[in-house]
Amino acid sequence: MSTTKPLILIANDDSIYSKGICVLTEIMAEMGEVVVVAPDTVQSGMGHAITLGSPLRVTETQDFGPNIKSYKCSGTPADCVKFGKHYLLKGRKIDLVVSGINHGSNASIAVLYSGTMSAAIEAAMEGIPAIGFSLCDYAHDADFSHCHDFVIKIAQQVLIHGLPKGLTLNVNFPAKSAEIPKGIKVGKQANAVFRESFAERKDPYGQPYYWMDGELENYDLNNNTDLDALEENYVSIVPVKYDLTDYEELELMKKEWEL
């Protein structure tokens, strides 16, 4: 790692006002020069959406004190990274993008829905090393105290070794408990899906509306997955690529399909 302070861009999906991004910003400020660009409202579950049909409004804030440049953005997590790279930090080399710390797990299939991970993936698409951090606790006042040393360790490794272009890390922390996490496990994304249910309710005018809920069904038990690691009280890391091509099937289709 260079003796020059690394330039670190921070984003999230829980908004600039969340506890998780405050914790992450404090930790990253120990390591380098930090710039925060985060949504002005909660953008959970937005995935990789970007804003095309309306203008972006970006306002400088003092939410992290006078020594840290921070901006709230009306757009999505992916918008925040785009704006940070191509406008606010245009012409400067960003050494690392970190997203989170998300309130709630982004393990397994949640990676596809997550605005937190989409901010990190957006950075990876730009060739910038990136990490998405999430905590398996949805409470607004969740306890992140056990995450500090792991965030530092993982971020340092990425700054030292870099990441291949197009790859980002999906890091999930178990919820705070009496037992500290046993360590870090690198594994694969669990094969699991959400099974949704919809509760029908009535508004004050008697019109129906629907509230979505659901449960995660895990088909991949005891197979070195992120869900296994979290269940065993380890910090989970999954290397994630945005290229969704199935190369095996691609070769089969070239050989067998009559197109």
Phi, psi and omega in degrees: 000138181295155176287341175288141180298132177291148176268122186239123176260132183241135175221178175194187173237353181274001179093161182294345184266001185283155177294323184300318181285331175297315179297313182297321180294318177300318181292314183293331178295340174287341189253334186189191175279126188247135170233130182251129170228113187220155181298149178275352174222165180295131182236027180300141177075011181280349182058221184260032179297147173232160184266117180241329189265003180210159181287154171271137175244123184234129183232132176290142182233172174242027187295338183243020178092171186288344185265356182237121176289127180218149185219137172258141189233140180284354185266199184270171175304317178297320176303318183299318179291317178302312182294320178299314183287312193267351179235296185296319184247024181303131179089352179253148178275118175274123184276332185201139169246130174236143183232137180123213348290124184289142173275096182123151183293143168238030177283163175056224187293343180300339180301331182283335181264342194286125170290326177302310181289330179293327175297316179293319180294324176302318178297317179299323177297334178270002180081019180257131174303136187212150180223135170254125181251135179219149178244136182281057178206118185273354184296141181293335180251032182305153180268114181257009191298333181277358184271337192309301186295326179290320177300313180301311184298314183291316180297320178299317180297321179292319179294324180285311189263341185072181175224146175302146179303135179090000182244140175226168181251131173259106184251128178235135178256138171295155177298152179301134177215181180294333180262126178291153179304142185287342183152205182240136173237130173264125183210193183258163176292127180293143174279094182216155179223154172276133173255104188279153170225151183235120177266124178271132179227173180241137175277176183300344179262007178082007180272142182285147167220167190230138179245120184273136175222183178168174178229150179274126174256119184259118180260013194226049184285144174053052184221035178056048180255171177297322179293323176300313182300315181294322178297329181268010178068040171250155167284132184256136171235128173237122173287129188236135173249147178274347177288112184266007181297133172269100188289329176298310180295325178303314180293322178297317181296322178298324184276323194253332184278143175261089183245000000 
